[in-house]
Amino acid sequence: MKIAVLTSGGDAPAMNAAIRAITRVGIHRNCEVYGVFGGFQGILDQQIHELNSRSVSRILHRGGTFLTTGRSEEFKTETGQKKAAKILTDRGFDALIAIGGDGTMRGLAALSQHWNGKLIGLPGTIDNDLYGTDYTIGFDTAVNNALEALDKIRDTAEAFSRTFLVEVMGRHAGFIAFHVGVATGASAILMPETRTTIEELAQTVMKAKERAKSSVLVVVAEGDELGNADTIGKALSVRIGEKCRVSVLGYIQRGGNPTHFDRLLATKLGAFSIECLLSGQSGGLVGEVNGELVMTPFEETWTKKKPLDQWLLGLLSELSS
Ligand code: F6P
């Protein structure tokens, strides 16, 4: 079987571990494995090169993606998708594995309308916002990156008894904010999945101060409906009569060496994708749900919503009391 692999959309730590597993397990099981450089655009530009086991040496521990990534405008068009299908057919490919987030899964679903090769998606995004897997590749590392930063901010916040708003990534989802917020003992977590008014936030902060808390941390997902941390921080400062400090963590969350959890998840899903292809299964996202490796049709990965842990969510005010 001749297999192409690519990474698309925002990079995520341990994408490299997935590429390594796909390449090595694939070659070991008599497949030819090709790397597409630059995401879906790389198919259109024919940046497709054969990989061997040594091509993926020394990448297991590295963040980013050695295949590089992209967000191709051309591939979003039907003409682009048809062109990609023709290139894959002309070059004799049987299968394509793409690692990325919801945009990547949409790209695979679109390509399936024009190409009859086998398609498999791997969940690679720090946002963890794909249905069909409990965790996405890169999420754990991003949360740990943010955690480290939050712990440092807590030190300086305590030294001055300050209120801090810390913005984390998550344009459409609050998984990073939620996990980091719980793990750092935030007084409030603002995310797209929940609704909080400035007045409610002000009450939470003022009550924390009344209880003699030495610092107050508020974690804000960048996609929160109230706006970004800067906007919310200004409104909150006016309401509580204290200048709130704001830190935006930004891209630092997306880089760095992946955690053991992400390396293992990526390795399992990479190897599983090859096993799926060789046993005739394709047309979906491979993921891990309740400890089992499963495949979910592409469309469900973005039409169905993976919920936040409602029990833990309900405990927030008790935990930060
Ligand atoms: O990878 C997902 C994500 O980190 C989002 O949380 C964020 O909004 C977005 O990517 C930003 O990435 P870029 O600037 O590369 O589009």
Boltz pocket constraint, residues with backbone or C-beta under 6 A from the ligand:
constraints:
  - pocket:
      binder: B
      contacts: [[A, 10], [A, 11], [A, 125], [A, 126], [A, 127], [A, 169], [A, 170], [A, 171], [A, 172], [A, 222], [A, 254]]
      max_distance: 6.0
